[in-house]
């Protein structure tokens, strides 16, 4: 079977099971590193693809093919069962010029991670996550007004009919090049911030920033961004103003949706002039 772009043969599954049976203190992180070495699973920068390996192991566990040990350490969003304290940001109404400069701040460390999660839990319809696979999160900051919102980018959808048809993908090309497509899985401007064109301005900043950061972290430059818009709640105007293209509708629930049967509009943004030749 093929998971996360790698073929898992019976011999590999047997090796994973054997390692789990003798490694009483083996952590999931340690197993993912060993799996990367067995498969020579590395990015273009030579780094072990631990995030993809962990995702593959979780999928094998979900299918009942292996039994992973309990996680040694819960992710930040699961370490405390208490609800996150609501986040209320600054209030501002005016023009981009009056707002002053806007910057994207990478979410690193517990303090910024907690701030990002509080914002999303308070104001975003999908909450704070968890996000899928490889990911980058950002906070939107104004030196004059403070925190204005946040974004996240994560692994793209495995199958997406409208996107795959628009790209012209064969199944083989999709498997080989899916890692060059990155999803904008969260975008939030605080409702207390009313600034025309701020959204498209932030998306333009983010499309440049994520290419540099994703390439550094994962060893491969994205050439296409995708996102989903629930048109029962939003018109998608911000994405169209930032030159994203509407491709069509999903056939149903996405992997990070809350609730079932939600069809969403699919948007995409090519990042390079030769993006289609790279993907196909």
Secondary structure as GFF3:
##gff-version 3
##sequence-region A 1 280
A	DSSP	beta_strand	2	3	.	.	.	ID=ss1
A	DSSP	beta_strand	6	7	.	.	.	ID=ss2
A	DSSP	alpha_helix	10	22	.	.	.	ID=ss3
A	DSSP	alpha_helix	28	39	.	.	.	ID=ss4
A	DSSP	alpha_helix	50	62	.	.	.	ID=ss5
A	DSSP	three_ten_helix	76	78	.	.	.	ID=ss6
A	DSSP	beta_strand	92	94	.	.	.	ID=ss7
A	DSSP	alpha_helix	96	99	.	.	.	ID=ss8
A	DSSP	beta_strand	103	106	.	.	.	ID=ss9
A	DSSP	alpha_helix	109	123	.	.	.	ID=ss10
A	DSSP	beta_strand	135	142	.	.	.	ID=ss11
A	DSSP	beta_strand	146	155	.	.	.	ID=ss12
A	DSSP	alpha_helix	161	167	.	.	.	ID=ss13
A	DSSP	alpha_helix	171	177	.	.	.	ID=ss14
A	DSSP	three_ten_helix	178	180	.	.	.	ID=ss15
A	DSSP	beta_strand	181	189	.	.	.	ID=ss16
A	DSSP	beta_strand	193	195	.	.	.	ID=ss17
A	DSSP	alpha_helix	198	218	.	.	.	ID=ss18
A	DSSP	beta_strand	224	229	.	.	.	ID=ss19
A	DSSP	alpha_helix	237	241	.	.	.	ID=ss20
A	DSSP	beta_strand	245	249	.	.	.	ID=ss21
A	DSSP	beta_strand	265	270	.	.	.	ID=ss22
A	DSSP	alpha_helix	275	279	.	.	.	ID=ss23
###
